[in-house]
């Protein structure tokens, strides 16, 4: 199967922290500090790095795309097909932090900000079927696409949805990202 096809994007090629470190985007000390904070707070590594200003959303999206061998997209209006966007309700799209961009060969192309979130992927499979294609987008571009803040010829400036729903916290933690990183695994934290 093609990368990103189906609900399972496959196993990550490398841990996120390793990719970011190998790209020279932060020091070993910064990575260790962020991993330790993620362990303490049960938050995602990427979320911590963006919050601290060590990465921007696009750099994180690019690293996640590399990690899962998925394309990274900008949700520019010409890419968005209004009918495809309506395959998911506004509530489901907002709650899952995803956006159906278009169809390719009949399969929905779904933009996600976190391709490692199994709960979201499982629910997408239940809602849209197993035949979908994943792409990575930044959280702000997902929010803009859902809110219809950009006008386009393909949707005549209409927001694809009517009633936005408040964000819900993501349950994915940094431990999943750090588990296989050399020198940064769970064993480093003296857990049973």
The 8 nearest C-alpha neighbors of each residue, nearest first, counted from 0:
[[1, 4, 2, 5, 3, 8, 9, 132],
 [0, 2, 4, 3, 132, 5, 69, 8],
 [3, 1, 4, 68, 69, 0, 8, 67],
 [2, 4, 133, 8, 132, 69, 1, 5],
 [5, 3, 132, 1, 2, 131, 133, 0],
 [6, 4, 131, 130, 129, 7, 132, 3],
 [5, 7, 129, 124, 120, 8, 131, 4],
 [6, 8, 9, 5, 120, 4, 3, 117],
 [9, 7, 3, 6, 67, 4, 10, 2],
 [10, 8, 7, 11, 67, 3, 2, 12],
 [9, 11, 12, 8, 67, 7, 13, 66],
 [10, 12, 67, 66, 13, 9, 14, 68],
 [11, 13, 66, 67, 10, 14, 68, 65],
 [14, 12, 11, 66, 15, 17, 18, 180],
 [15, 13, 17, 16, 176, 180, 179, 177],
 [14, 16, 18, 17, 176, 19, 66, 13],
 [17, 15, 19, 18, 14, 20, 30, 177],
 [16, 18, 20, 14, 15, 19, 21, 180],
 [19, 17, 21, 15, 16, 20, 22, 62],
 [18, 20, 16, 22, 17, 21, 24, 15],
 [19, 21, 17, 23, 22, 18, 25, 24],
 [22, 20, 18, 23, 19, 17, 24, 16],
 [21, 23, 19, 20, 24, 18, 25, 17],
 [24, 22, 20, 21, 25, 19, 26, 18],
 [23, 25, 22, 19, 20, 26, 54, 21],
 [26, 24, 23, 20, 29, 30, 27, 19],
 [25, 27, 29, 28, 30, 20, 23, 24],
 [26, 28, 30, 29, 31, 25, 20, 32],
 [29, 27, 31, 26, 30, 32, 25, 33],
 [30, 28, 32, 26, 31, 27, 33, 25],
 [31, 29, 27, 33, 32, 28, 34, 26],
 [30, 32, 34, 28, 33, 29, 35, 27],
 [31, 33, 29, 35, 30, 34, 28, 36],
 [34, 32, 36, 30, 35, 31, 37, 29],
 [35, 33, 37, 31, 36, 32, 30, 38],
 [34, 36, 38, 32, 37, 33, 31, 39],
 [37, 35, 33, 39, 38, 34, 40, 32],
 [38, 36, 42, 34, 40, 41, 173, 35],
 [37, 39, 35, 41, 36, 40, 34, 174],
 [40, 38, 36, 37, 41, 35, 42, 34],
 [39, 41, 37, 42, 38, 36, 172, 35],
 [42, 40, 172, 37, 38, 39, 173, 43],
 [43, 41, 172, 37, 40, 173, 44, 171],
 [42, 44, 173, 172, 46, 45, 37, 171],
 [43, 45, 173, 47, 46, 37, 48, 34],
 [46, 44, 48, 47, 43, 49, 59, 173],
 [45, 47, 43, 49, 44, 48, 50, 42],
 [46, 48, 50, 44, 45, 49, 51, 33],
 [49, 47, 45, 53, 51, 50, 46, 54],
 [48, 50, 54, 52, 46, 51, 55, 47],
 [51, 49, 47, 52, 48, 46, 53, 54],
 [52, 50, 48, 49, 53, 47, 54, 46],
 [51, 53, 49, 54, 50, 48, 55, 47],
 [52, 54, 48, 51, 49, 55, 25, 50],
 [55, 53, 49, 52, 48, 58, 59, 56],
 [54, 56, 58, 49, 57, 59, 52, 53],
 [57, 55, 59, 58, 137, 60, 49, 54],
 [56, 58, 60, 59, 55, 61, 137, 136],
 [59, 57, 61, 55, 60, 56, 54, 62],
 [58, 60, 62, 56, 57, 61, 63, 45],
 [59, 61, 57, 63, 62, 58, 137, 64],
 [60, 62, 64, 58, 59, 63, 57, 65],
 [61, 63, 59, 65, 64, 60, 66, 58],
 [64, 62, 66, 60, 65, 61, 59, 67],
 [63, 65, 69, 61, 62, 67, 66, 68],
 [64, 66, 68, 62, 63, 67, 61, 69],
 [65, 67, 63, 11, 12, 64, 68, 13],
 [66, 68, 11, 69, 64, 65, 63, 12],
 [69, 67, 65, 64, 66, 2, 70, 3],
 [70, 68, 64, 3, 67, 134, 2, 71],
 [69, 71, 134, 64, 135, 72, 68, 3],
 [72, 70, 135, 134, 64, 136, 61, 69],
 [73, 71, 136, 74, 135, 70, 134, 110],
 [72, 74, 75, 136, 140, 71, 137, 78],
 [75, 73, 140, 72, 78, 76, 144, 79],
 [74, 76, 73, 78, 77, 79, 149, 144],
 [75, 77, 151, 79, 78, 74, 149, 150],
 [78, 76, 79, 75, 153, 151, 152, 80],
 [79, 77, 76, 75, 74, 80, 100, 101],
 [80, 78, 100, 76, 77, 101, 81, 153],
 [81, 79, 101, 83, 82, 100, 84, 153],
 [80, 82, 84, 83, 154, 159, 79, 85],
 [81, 83, 85, 84, 80, 86, 101, 159],
 [84, 82, 101, 85, 80, 86, 81, 99],
 [85, 83, 99, 81, 82, 86, 100, 80],
 [84, 86, 87, 82, 83, 88, 81, 159],
 [85, 87, 83, 84, 88, 82, 99, 127],
 [88, 86, 85, 92, 91, 89, 84, 99],
 [87, 89, 91, 90, 92, 85, 86, 160],
 [88, 90, 92, 160, 91, 93, 163, 87],
 [89, 91, 93, 88, 92, 164, 94, 163],
 [92, 90, 94, 88, 93, 89, 95, 87],
 [91, 93, 97, 89, 95, 90, 94, 96],
 [92, 94, 96, 90, 91, 95, 89, 164],
 [95, 93, 91, 96, 92, 90, 167, 166],
 [94, 96, 92, 97, 93, 91, 119, 123],
 [97, 95, 93, 94, 92, 111, 141, 98],
 [98, 96, 111, 92, 95, 110, 141, 109],
 [97, 99, 110, 109, 92, 100, 141, 84],
 [100, 98, 109, 84, 108, 83, 101, 110],
 [99, 101, 79, 108, 84, 109, 98, 80],
 [102, 100, 83, 80, 108, 79, 107, 99],
 [101, 103, 107, 106, 105, 108, 83, 104],
 [102, 104, 106, 105, 107, 101, 108, 132],
 [103, 105, 106, 102, 107, 108, 131, 101],
 [104, 106, 103, 102, 107, 130, 131, 101],
 [107, 105, 131, 102, 103, 104, 130, 108],
 [106, 108, 102, 131, 101, 109, 132, 99],
 [109, 107, 132, 101, 102, 100, 99, 133],
 [110, 108, 99, 133, 98, 100, 132, 107],
 [109, 111, 134, 98, 135, 97, 136, 133],
 [112, 110, 97, 135, 113, 136, 114, 134],
 [111, 113, 136, 137, 135, 138, 114, 110],
 [114, 112, 115, 111, 116, 135, 63, 60],
 [113, 115, 116, 111, 112, 8, 135, 67],
 [116, 114, 113, 117, 171, 8, 120, 67],
 [115, 117, 119, 118, 114, 113, 171, 120],
 [118, 116, 120, 119, 115, 121, 114, 7],
 [119, 117, 121, 120, 116, 122, 123, 170],
 [118, 120, 122, 117, 121, 116, 95, 123],
 [121, 119, 117, 123, 122, 118, 6, 124],
 [122, 120, 124, 118, 123, 119, 117, 125],
 [121, 123, 125, 119, 124, 120, 126, 118],
 [124, 122, 120, 126, 125, 121, 127, 119],
 [125, 123, 128, 129, 121, 122, 127, 126],
 [124, 126, 122, 123, 128, 127, 121, 129],
 [125, 127, 123, 124, 128, 122, 87, 121],
 [128, 126, 124, 123, 125, 129, 131, 86],
 [129, 127, 124, 130, 125, 126, 131, 123],
 [128, 130, 124, 5, 6, 131, 127, 125],
 [131, 129, 5, 128, 106, 4, 132, 6],
 [130, 132, 107, 106, 5, 4, 129, 108],
 [131, 133, 4, 108, 3, 5, 109, 107],
 [134, 132, 3, 109, 108, 110, 4, 131],
 [133, 135, 110, 70, 69, 71, 109, 111],
 [136, 134, 71, 111, 110, 112, 64, 72],
 [137, 135, 112, 72, 110, 71, 111, 60],
 [136, 138, 140, 139, 112, 56, 60, 57],
 [139, 137, 141, 140, 112, 142, 136, 56],
 [138, 140, 142, 141, 137, 143, 56, 136],
 [139, 141, 143, 137, 142, 138, 74, 144],
 [142, 140, 138, 144, 139, 143, 145, 98],
 [141, 143, 139, 145, 140, 144, 146, 138],
 [144, 142, 140, 146, 148, 141, 145, 147],
 [145, 143, 147, 141, 146, 142, 140, 74],
 [146, 144, 142, 143, 147, 141, 159, 160],
 [145, 147, 143, 148, 144, 158, 142, 163],
 [146, 148, 158, 144, 149, 145, 143, 159],
 [149, 147, 143, 146, 150, 144, 158, 145],
 [150, 148, 147, 151, 76, 156, 143, 144],
 [149, 151, 156, 148, 155, 76, 147, 157],
 [152, 150, 76, 156, 153, 155, 154, 77],
 [151, 153, 155, 154, 156, 77, 150, 76],
 [154, 152, 151, 155, 77, 80, 79, 81],
 [153, 155, 156, 152, 157, 151, 81, 80],
 [156, 154, 152, 151, 157, 153, 150, 158],
 [155, 157, 150, 151, 154, 158, 149, 152],
 [158, 156, 155, 154, 159, 147, 150, 151],
 [157, 159, 147, 160, 146, 156, 161, 145],
 [158, 160, 81, 157, 84, 147, 85, 145],
 [161, 159, 89, 158, 162, 145, 146, 163],
 [160, 162, 163, 158, 159, 89, 146, 145],
 [161, 163, 160, 164, 89, 90, 146, 158],
 [164, 162, 89, 161, 165, 90, 93, 146],
 [163, 165, 90, 93, 162, 166, 94, 89],
 [166, 164, 167, 163, 93, 94, 90, 168],
 [167, 165, 94, 164, 168, 93, 96, 95],
 [166, 168, 94, 169, 165, 95, 93, 96],
 [169, 167, 170, 166, 94, 171, 95, 165],
 [170, 168, 171, 167, 172, 116, 42, 95],
 [169, 171, 168, 172, 42, 116, 41, 118],
 [172, 170, 169, 116, 43, 42, 173, 175],
 [173, 171, 43, 42, 41, 174, 175, 170],
 [172, 174, 43, 44, 176, 37, 175, 42],
 [173, 175, 177, 176, 172, 178, 38, 185],
 [174, 176, 173, 178, 177, 172, 171, 43],
 [177, 175, 173, 174, 14, 15, 178, 44],
 [178, 176, 174, 180, 184, 175, 179, 183],
 [177, 179, 184, 175, 185, 174, 176, 180],
 [178, 180, 184, 177, 14, 181, 183, 176],
 [179, 181, 183, 177, 14, 184, 178, 17],
 [182, 180, 183, 179, 184, 17, 177, 178],
 [181, 183, 184, 180, 187, 179, 186, 31],
 [182, 184, 180, 181, 177, 187, 185, 31],
 [185, 183, 178, 186, 177, 179, 180, 187],
 [184, 186, 187, 188, 178, 190, 183, 174],
 [185, 187, 188, 184, 189, 190, 183, 191],
 [186, 188, 185, 184, 189, 183, 182, 190],
 [189, 187, 186, 185, 190, 184, 35, 38],
 [190, 188, 186, 187, 191, 185, 184, 38],
 [189, 191, 188, 186, 185, 187, 184, 38],
 [190, 189, 186, 188, 185, 187, 184, 178]]
